[in-house]
Amino acid sequence: MSPDVPDQRLLDLYRAMVRIRAFENGVKQLMKEGRCGRVSLSAGGEAVAAGVSAHLTPHDQIGSTHRPLGHLVAKGADLNKMMAEIMGKAAGTNRGKGGPYHIFDKGVGALGANGVVGGSVPMCAGYALADQLRGDGTIAVSYYGEGASNQGGVQETLNLAACWGLPVVFVCENSSPEVQRMLGHEIDYPQLSIDDVGRRGAAYGMPGSTHVGWDAETVYTAAGEAIRRAREGGGPSLLEFKIYRLDGDTDDGYCPIRLLRDRLTGRGVLSEDLDEEIWDAEAARVREAIDYAVGSPEPQLIDAYADIYVEEER
């Protein structure tokens, strides 16, 4: 591993990735028990969420996708309120009205998951424009997938962000068939005309690069450069991280948690006892969130009419 990344920071990344997996495993169990609706999980993308958010402050904004839980957990969102939102409870971040596909936590700058393909991209450009006008050094990060990279609104936003030099980082999580082919799988239905989405950055006059997304150290380093550039007024960047979607239980060579664990263990940074302690602590925290959600009240029917409109001040 690179000596530029301190051991303690790598261990922090590992904790964050375990927290994401533990939280999603808790949600997965709730789905099996029929205690919440369907949730799209992000297993396999933990390194991207943790590696990017490690450079962000609570004042920086992120916009997510239909697989938002890892991004929000890494950004520091309230686990209790997230779990309550997933279960449709009044104590949720959106008071039970948003559900997992539109969940957010304003307190930490997690300003919107999005069930619309590519929907977070123009949204985050708006946040970045506000950041630029304030001039306070905050930035926005937009997560989207390889399918969204082909959307017209995404292309238009990348062009506008480059024209205006917005402080935004576009993070494409690519788990496409092309990635599966790269790993030796036979796929007959390509959806991208190029191998690397990161190459599209140059077409808009911004840096674009492609990286292995299951390597937390690689993600951390690449994201740090792009985020630093945005903070210093250098404008937007496009980062593509190729990831391998897991079912949440698989522990193979493409599992980002296993990869970092093995590296830390090999360097003597992570012992078996410490590893067990980390997993136990995060599992306990998730159980606490589930208990909070289960014990939270259901929304009242009249609440369907609350928080819909903002009354104009007179």
N, C-alpha and C positions, 0 to 999 in steps of 0.2 A: 504494500500500500504506500501511497505517497506520504512522505514525511511532512508535507504541508498541512495535512489534516490532523489536528491533535487527537490523541487517543480518547480524551474525554468527550470531544465532539462526536467521534464515531460511536462511542457508547451511548451518547444522547440520541443519535440517530437510530440506534438499535432499539432503545426503549420506545421511541416514538413508533417505530414499525411494529413492535410487539403490541403496543397499545391499539394500533389500528386493527391488527389481526384479531386481537382479543375482543374488541368491540364488535367487529363484523361477525365473529363466531357467535357472540351473544345474540345478535340480530338474526342470524341464521337459525339458531335454536328456537327463537320466538316464532319464526316463520313455520318451522316444522310443527310447532305446537298449535298453530292457528291463532296465535295471539297478536299478530300484526299482518298487514298485507304484504304483497310481494315487494321486495327491495332488491335493486341491482347492486351487487357487491363489487368491490374493487381489488380482490385478492390478486396478487401479482404486481400491483402498482404501488405497493407500500413505499418502495425506495424513492419513487418520484415525489409522492406527497411529503414524505419526511425530508428529503434532500432539498426541495424547494423552500418549504416553510421554515427550515432552519435559518434562512437568511431574512425572514420577514418579521416585521414588528406588528403588534396588534392594530396599528393605524394603517398598515398596508391592506389593500383589498384583494380578495380573490373571488373569481367567478368559476363555478364548477359545472359538472355535467350531470347525466342521469346516474352516474356512479360517484356520488359526492362524499360518501362517509369518510373515506381515507383523507381527503383534502381537508375536511372540516376538523377531524380529530387532530391532524397534524398542525392545523392553524391554532389549536387551543380552544375549540368550541366546548361549551358546557356539555359534558357527557350525559348528565341527568336529563337536561332539557332536550337534548337530541333524542335520547331513547324515548322520552315522553312524546315527542313529536312523531316519531316513527309509529308509536302505538295509538296515535290520534287523540292524545290527552290534552286537556286544557292547560296543563303546565308546560307544554312543549314550546319550543322556540318560536313557533308560528301559531301557538295556541291550538294546535291540533288541526289546523286548516291547510297547511302546506304539504305535510307528509314528507317522505324521504326524497322525493324528486324536486321539491322546491324549498328545502330546508335551508336555514341561514342562522347566523349568530352575529348580529351587528356589533356586539361588544368586542369581538376579536377581528372584525373586518371580513368575516366570511359572509359576503353580501349576495349570496344567491346561487343555489344549485339550479339546474335548468333541465327540464324534460324535453326541451326543444333542441334538436341537433344543431350545434353551433351557436346556440342562443346566448351563451355567456361571452362570446367574443365581442360583439358590438357593445354589450353592456359594460364590459371592462374598459373599453376604449373611452366610454363616457366617464367612468371613475378616473381614468388616467388624465383626461382633459381637466377634470376638477382638481386633481393633484397638481397638474402643471400650472394652473391658474393660481392656486394657493401658494405654490413655490415652497412647500414645507418639506420636500424631500421624500414624501410618500410616493409609493408606486402601486400599480395594479398587476395582477397575474391572472391570465385567462387560461383555464384548462379546456381542452377539447380533444376529440378523437380524430382518427384518420379519415373517417367518413365525413365528419364536419369540415375537414380541410378542403373538401370539394364544393362546399356551399358558397353561393354567390355572396351572401352577406359577410362571410368570413373573408373572402378575397377583397371585398370592398373595404372592410375594416382594416386589414393589414396595409392596404395602400394608403388609407387616410392617416393611420397611425404613423407611417413613415413620413408622409408629407408634413405632418404637424410635429414630428419628433416627440411623440407622446411617451411618457415614462411607463411603459407597459412591457411585460414579457409574455409572449404567447407560448404556451406549453402544449405540444401535441403528443398525446399518449397513443402510440401506434401499436395496436394489437391485431392488425389486419392479416388477411390470408398471406400477404407477402412476407410478413414476419414468420408465419408458420412455415412457409416454404424455405425461408432462410434457415430454419431449424431442422430442415430435412423432411418436412411434411409435403404430401402431394396435394396441391390446391389448383382447381381448374377455373376459378372465377375471380380474377384480379379486379380490384376497384380503383387502383391507382396507376397512372401512366408512367410514374417514376418510382424508383426504389426508395428514395429518401425524401420525405416531406420537407426536411430541413433545407433542401436545395431551393425551395420556393422563396426563401427569404431574400436571396439576391435579386430576384425579379422585382421586389418592392423596394430595393435599396436599403435593406437592413441585414445585419448578420443572421445567418441561418446555419444550424449545425445539427448533426444527428449523433445520438449516443445510445449505449446499451442502458436500458431503463431498469434492469434488475440489479444494477450495481450501485449501491447507495453512495459510494465515494465518488463515482463518476458523475452521478446526478448532482451531488453537492457542489462539486468543483465547477461544473458547467453552469449551474444555476447561479452560483455566486458571482461569476463573471458577468452574466447577463443582467442580474439585479443591480450589481454595482454600477454598471454602465448606465442603466436607466436612472438611478438615483443621482448620478453625476451630470445628467442632462444629455446623455449620448443617444437617447431615443430608444426605440423598441428593438427587440430581438425575437427570433423564432427558434425555439428549442424543440427538437423532436426526440422523444425517448421511446425506443422500441421495447415493448414489454410483452410478457407471456401471461395471459390470464389463467389463473389457477382456480380450482374449485373450493379453495379455502383449507383443504386438508392435505393436498399434495405437497410433498417435501422433496422436490427433485432439484436438479442442477440449475433450474431457472427461478427457483424461489429466492427472492431477494433477502428474506430474513435468514435463511440458511446460509447464503453466501457470506453475509456480513458476520454472522455468528462464527462460522468456520475461520474467517480471517482474524477476528478478535481473539478467538481461542488460541489460534496459532501464534499470536503475538504475546500471549500471556495477559491480555487485557481483560478477558472474560473467562472466569472459571465456571465449572459446572454448578457450583453452589450459587454464584451470583446470577447465572442464567436462570436457574430455577426460581430464585428470589424475584427476578424481574417479571417472569411469567406469572408467578403467584400474585404479585402485587397488582399487575394489570388486570388479571382475571377477577380479583377481589373488587377492584374499582368498577369493573363492568357489572358485576353482581349488584353492587350498590346502585348503579344507574338503573338496572332492571327493576330492583325493588322500589326505587323512587317512581319509576314510570307506572308500575303495576298499582301502586298505592295512590297515584294521582287521580283527581276527579275527571269524569267524562265531561266534555263540553255540554252546556245547556242548549236546547234547541234555539232559544232566543239569541244565543251568541252568533248564530249564522248571519245575523244582520249587523253585528258589531265589527268595527275595524275595516269597513268596506270603503267608506268615503271619508275624506278629510274636510271638515267644515271650514268654510272660508271665514277668515277673521274680518270683522266689520269695524 
